Amino acid sequence: MSVLTQVLLVDDDAAVREALAQTLDLADLRALTAGSFVAAKDYITREFPGVILSDIRMPGRDGFHLLNYAHDMDHELPVVLLTGEGDIPMAVAAIEQGAFDFLEKPCATADLISVLGRALQARQRVLEARAERLRAETGDPAARLIFGASDLVEALRMQVRRLALSDTAVLVSGPPGSGVPKVAEVIHLCSSRAGMALEKRAAAGLDRAGLMAALHSADGGTLYLDEIGKMPADTQIALLEALESGAGTRVMAGSTAELDAHALNGDLYFRLQAAGVRIPALSERPEDIPVLFQRYVEQASEQAGLAAPEVTPDHMAALMAQDWPGNARSLMSAAMRFVLGMPGEVFEAAELGLAEQMARVERSLLIAALGRQNGHASRAAETLKLPRKTFYDKLRKYGIRPEDFRR
């Protein structure tokens, strides 16, 4: 989803309305202007791709009426209300009735843009999460079980669907905690063998007899071998023989370690790598963290039998400042701790101060851009809309080497 910039601006004073619209335009925000609730209401829908900025005091139906109407249409639609100078009771009433925030008129441009920026980010997270849930409900296992809204995750889903169309052996790789066995299962569920058995075995310590028994148990379905690099050398030869004989059972292997022809039987490695799929780390796609965390919070709340707590913009920013070396698994744990009122590492990030938190987020975005462009720095700079010199300066600042991301 592209970045949201739309603001429904409602004010009965034409001069104020025009001045605010110009301010928004200078900040690269797109204003839809309306002089009354009646003129604005047709824009206010559950799908509205933006936020609302409205004066409270208007003739006829005022800003409170608009706020209530907006929340009847969509209780997650942010509404920012403008109050008169020093009108504290009115401001308090606005927050109590669910306004995202309030500003006193005349308000400083920096304050206005900051509040609207936070509101637009919150709206974007809501719409992305809804789109993700809608895809999950279509019956497509790749959409239902592989979460995220980034280009990298969409590419992963497409690759999973393509691999599901064939019967070839597959190697699924990814960093620890990224969900390697889960992606293998999704390939199985997307395939024509979905109604057949999916047998899972740890490759470590598996002997020839155990491998043959597992292939037999799968009985024409799929056999998944976890951490294939730990399989005994003799069993690797037996597996290669089974693949070359055209066994009726499909084989998928998984690894969270980097494999090559030295770490695994060379012939077996090349046989598996021919149809390999790699799961990107969270550090390569920080834009997925809000969607994933919100989903994990909902799941954790259901498991714990508790109401899902609100995830504030500050809390989400602290999450995005983390490196998450444990990937999805550690993010799930963080969601459960958050639901239980124990969000440890998020508080630690918040204690770093704004500058260091922003530096961590910036570093993760640079890494993500390089990952998406396979280490091509010029293309990564273009996607971030940064001059190449600025981009390289930032790489030096954070000790990031583009060659580390070339695959």
C-alpha positions in Angstrom: 0.0 0.0 0.0 1.4 3.5 -0.9 1.9 6.0 1.9 -1.3 7.8 2.9 -1.4 11.5 2.4 -5.1 12.4 2.3 -6.7 14.7 4.8 -10.4 15.5 4.9 -10.4 19.2 6.0 -13.7 20.5 7.4 -14.1 24.1 8.5 -17.0 26.5 7.8 -14.6 29.6 7.6 -13.5 29.7 3.9 -10.3 31.8 4.7 -9.2 29.4 7.4 -10.0 26.4 5.2 -8.0 27.7 2.3 -5.0 28.6 4.5 -5.0 25.1 6.1 -5.2 23.5 2.7 -2.2 25.4 1.5 -0.3 24.4 4.6 -1.1 20.7 4.0 -0.1 21.1 0.3 3.3 22.5 1.3 3.8 19.4 3.5 3.0 17.1 0.6 -0.4 16.2 2.1 -3.6 16.2 -0.1 -6.5 18.1 1.3 -10.1 17.3 0.5 -12.0 20.5 1.7 -15.5 20.8 2.9 -17.4 23.7 4.6 -19.8 21.6 6.7 -20.6 18.2 8.0 -23.2 17.8 5.2 -20.5 18.4 2.5 -18.0 16.1 4.3 -20.1 13.1 5.1 -20.0 11.5 1.7 -16.2 11.1 2.0 -16.5 9.4 5.4 -16.5 5.7 4.8 -14.9 2.6 6.3 -12.5 2.5 3.4 -11.5 6.2 3.5 -7.8 6.2 2.8 -6.9 9.1 5.1 -7.7 11.1 8.2 -10.1 13.9 9.2 -9.2 17.4 10.4 -12.2 19.3 11.6 -13.1 22.5 13.4 -15.4 21.9 16.4 -17.5 25.1 16.3 -19.5 25.1 13.1 -23.1 26.1 12.5 -25.6 23.3 12.3 -23.9 20.0 13.0 -20.6 20.7 14.7 -17.3 18.8 15.0 -18.6 16.5 17.8 -21.4 15.4 15.5 -18.9 14.7 12.7 -16.6 12.8 15.2 -19.5 10.6 16.3 -20.6 10.0 12.7 -17.1 9.1 11.6 -16.7 6.6 14.5 -20.1 5.1 13.6 -18.8 4.5 10.1 -15.4 3.3 11.3 -14.2 3.5 14.9 -10.6 3.3 13.8 -10.8 6.4 11.6 -8.6 9.1 13.2 -10.3 12.5 13.7 -8.2 15.5 14.8 -10.3 18.4 16.1 -9.5 22.1 16.1 -10.6 24.1 19.2 -10.5 27.8 20.1 -7.6 29.2 22.0 -7.7 28.3 25.7 -10.9 26.2 25.2 -9.6 23.4 27.5 -13.0 21.9 28.5 -13.8 21.5 24.8 -10.4 19.8 24.2 -10.9 17.4 27.1 -14.4 16.5 25.8 -12.9 15.9 22.3 -10.4 13.3 23.7 -13.1 11.7 25.9 -15.3 11.2 22.9 -12.5 9.4 20.9 -10.8 12.2 18.9 -7.3 11.1 17.9 -5.9 14.5 19.1 -6.9 18.2 19.3 -5.1 21.4 18.4 -5.8 25.0 19.5 -6.3 27.6 16.7 -4.2 29.1 15.5 -1.8 26.2 15.6 1.8 26.0 14.7 2.5 24.4 11.3 5.0 21.9 12.8 2.5 20.8 15.5 -0.3 20.4 12.8 1.9 18.3 10.5 3.3 16.2 13.3 -0.2 15.3 14.6 -1.5 14.6 11.1 1.5 12.5 10.4 0.9 10.3 13.4 -2.8 10.0 12.5 -1.9 9.0 8.9 0.5 6.3 10.1 -2.1 4.9 12.5 -4.6 4.8 9.6 -2.2 3.1 7.3 -1.5 0.4 9.9 -5.3 -0.2 10.2 -5.9 -0.4 6.5 -2.9 -2.7 5.9 -4.0 -5.0 8.7 -7.5 -5.2 7.2 -6.2 -5.9 3.7 -4.1 -8.6 5.2 -7.0 -10.2 7.0 -9.1 -10.0 3.8 -6.4 -11.8 1.8 -6.3 -14.4 4.6 -10.0 -15.0 4.3 -9.9 -15.8 0.5 -8.9 -19.4 1.1 -5.4 -19.0 -0.4 -3.0 -20.6 2.1 -0.1 -18.4 1.0 -2.2 -15.3 1.9 -3.7 -16.8 5.0 -0.6 -18.1 6.6 2.3 -15.9 5.4 1.9 -12.5 7.0 3.2 -9.1 5.9 2.5 -6.4 3.4 6.0 -5.6 2.0 7.1 -6.3 -1.5 9.5 -8.9 -0.1 6.7 -10.9 1.5 4.5 -10.6 -1.6 7.4 -12.0 -3.6 7.7 -14.9 -1.1 4.0 -15.7 -1.5 4.3 -15.7 -5.3 7.4 -18.0 -5.1 5.5 -20.4 -2.7 2.6 -20.6 -5.1 4.9 -21.3 -8.1 6.7 -24.1 -6.2 3.4 -25.6 -5.2 2.6 -26.2 -8.9 5.5 -28.7 -9.3 6.5 -31.9 -7.6 10.2 -31.1 -7.4 12.2 -31.3 -4.2 12.4 -27.9 -2.4 14.9 -26.3 0.0 13.4 -23.7 2.3 15.9 -21.5 4.1 15.8 -18.5 6.4 17.3 -17.0 9.5 16.4 -18.6 12.9 12.8 -17.8 14.0 11.7 -16.9 10.5 9.3 -19.8 10.1 11.1 -22.2 7.8 8.8 -25.3 8.7 5.7 -23.1 8.3 6.6 -22.0 4.8 7.3 -25.6 3.8 3.8 -26.5 5.1 2.2 -23.6 3.1 3.9 -25.0 -0.1 2.3 -28.4 0.7 -1.1 -26.8 1.4 -1.0 -24.9 -1.9 -0.1 -28.0 -3.8 -2.2 -30.8 -5.3 -1.0 -33.0 -2.4 -2.7 -30.8 0.2 -5.2 -33.6 1.0 -2.4 -36.1 1.5 -0.1 -36.6 4.5 2.6 -34.1 5.5 5.2 -35.9 7.6 7.9 -33.8 9.4 11.2 -35.2 10.7 14.3 -33.7 12.3 17.2 -34.5 9.9 19.7 -34.6 12.8 20.4 -38.2 13.7 18.0 -39.6 11.1 19.4 -42.9 9.8 18.6 -44.7 6.5 15.9 -46.9 8.1 14.3 -43.8 9.6 14.3 -42.0 6.3 12.7 -44.9 4.5 10.1 -45.2 7.2 9.3 -41.5 6.9 9.0 -41.7 3.1 6.6 -44.6 3.5 4.5 -42.8 6.1 4.1 -39.8 3.8 2.7 -42.2 1.3 2.5 -40.0 -1.8 2.2 -36.8 0.2 5.1 -34.7 1.4 8.0 -35.3 3.7 9.6 -32.3 5.4 13.2 -32.7 6.8 14.1 -30.0 9.2 17.7 -28.6 9.4 18.9 -30.7 6.5 22.5 -29.7 7.1 22.5 -31.8 10.3 21.5 -35.0 8.4 24.2 -37.8 8.7 26.3 -38.2 5.5 25.1 -41.8 4.9 21.4 -40.7 5.1 22.1 -37.8 2.7 23.2 -40.4 0.1 20.1 -42.5 0.8 17.9 -39.4 0.3 19.7 -38.5 -3.0 19.1 -42.1 -4.2 15.4 -41.8 -3.3 15.0 -38.5 -5.1 16.8 -39.9 -8.2 14.6 -43.0 -8.2 11.5 -40.8 -8.5 9.9 -41.7 -5.2 6.2 -40.9 -5.1 6.6 -38.7 -2.0 7.6 -35.1 -2.4 10.6 -34.0 -0.3 11.1 -30.6 1.2 14.1 -29.7 3.3 14.6 -26.7 5.7 17.6 -24.9 7.0 18.3 -21.9 9.2 22.0 -22.2 8.5 23.8 -21.1 5.4 24.3 -24.2 3.2 26.7 -24.9 0.4 28.1 -27.9 -1.4 30.6 -28.4 1.4 28.1 -28.3 4.3 25.9 -30.9 2.5 26.5 -33.7 0.0 27.3 -31.7 -3.2 24.9 -33.6 -5.5 22.1 -33.4 -2.9 22.7 -29.7 -2.3 22.4 -28.8 -6.0 19.4 -31.0 -6.3 17.6 -29.2 -3.5 18.9 -25.7 -4.3 17.5 -25.8 -7.8 14.1 -25.1 -6.3 15.1 -23.0 -3.3 13.1 -20.4 -1.5 14.5 -17.9 1.1 12.5 -16.2 3.8 13.7 -12.6 4.4 14.6 -11.6 7.9 12.6 -8.9 9.7 15.6 -6.6 9.5 15.2 -6.6 5.7 11.5 -5.7 5.9 10.8 -3.5 8.9 7.7 -2.1 7.3 6.1 -5.5 8.1 6.6 -5.1 11.8 3.4 -3.1 12.5 1.1 -5.6 10.6 2.8 -8.6 12.2 2.8 -7.3 15.7 -0.9 -6.3 15.5 -1.8 -9.7 14.3 0.3 -11.4 17.0 -1.2 -9.2 19.7 -4.7 -10.3 18.6 -3.6 -14.0 18.6 -2.0 -13.6 22.0 -5.0 -11.8 23.5 -7.3 -14.6 22.3 -5.0 -17.3 23.8 -4.7 -15.4 27.1 -8.4 -14.6 27.2 -7.7 -10.9 27.6 -8.8 -7.8 25.7 -6.3 -6.7 23.1 -4.5 -3.6 24.4 -4.0 -0.6 22.1 -0.7 -0.4 20.3 0.3 3.3 20.4 2.4 5.0 17.7 5.2 5.4 20.2 5.1 1.8 21.1 5.2 0.8 17.4 8.1 3.1 16.8 10.0 1.4 19.6 9.3 -2.0 18.1 10.6 -0.8 14.7 13.8 0.3 16.4 14.7 -3.3 17.3 16.9 -5.5 15.2 14.8 -8.7 16.0 17.5 -11.3 15.4 14.9 -13.9 16.5 12.6 -12.7 13.7 8.9 -13.6 13.8 9.3 -16.0 16.8 10.7 -13.2 19.0 8.1 -10.7 17.7 5.4 -13.2 18.8 7.0 -13.5 22.2 7.1 -9.7 22.5 3.4 -9.6 21.6 2.5 -12.1 24.3 4.5 -10.1 26.8 2.8 -6.9 25.7 -0.6 -8.5 26.2 0.4 -9.6 29.6 1.8 -6.2 30.5 5.5 -7.1 30.3 6.9 -5.5 27.1 10.5 -5.5 28.3 12.6 -4.9 25.2 10.3 -2.1 24.0 10.8 -0.2 27.2 14.5 -0.6 26.8 14.3 0.8 23.3 12.2 3.7 24.5 14.8 4.5 27.1 17.4 5.0 24.3 15.9 8.4 23.5 14.4 9.6 20.3 17.6 10.2 18.4 18.9 6.6 18.9 15.5 5.1 18.3 15.3 7.0 15.0 18.8 5.9 14.1 17.9 2.3 14.6 14.8 2.7 12.4 16.9 4.5 9.8 19.5 1.7 9.8 16.9 -1.0 9.4 15.3 0.8 6.4 18.7 1.1 4.8 19.3 -2.6 5.3 15.9 -3.4 4.0 16.4 -1.4 0.8 19.8 -3.1 0.1 18.2 -6.5 0.7 15.4 -5.8 -1.7 17.9 -4.6 -4.4 20.4 -7.5 -3.8 23.1 -5.1 -2.6 22.9 -2.7 -5.5 23.5 0.6 -3.7 22.4 3.0 -6.5 19.1 1.2 -6.9 18.5 1.1 -3.2 19.2 4.9 -3.0 16.6 5.5 -5.7 13.9 3.5 -3.9 14.6 5.6 -0.7 14.6 8.8 -2.8 18.0 9.7 -1.4 20.9 11.3 -3.3 23.6 8.7 -3.8 26.2 10.7 -1.7 23.7 11.0 1.2 22.9 7.3 0.9 26.6 6.3 1.0 27.3 8.7 3.9 24.5 6.9 5.8 26.0 3.5 5.0 29.4 4.6 6.3 27.7 6.0 9.4 26.1 2.7 10.3 28.9 0.4 9.1 26.7 -1.2 6.4 28.4 -2.8 3.4 26.3 -3.3 0.2 28.3 -6.4 -0.8 27.0 -8.2 2.3 23.5 -8.2 0.6 24.5 -9.5 -2.8 23.0 -12.9 -3.5 
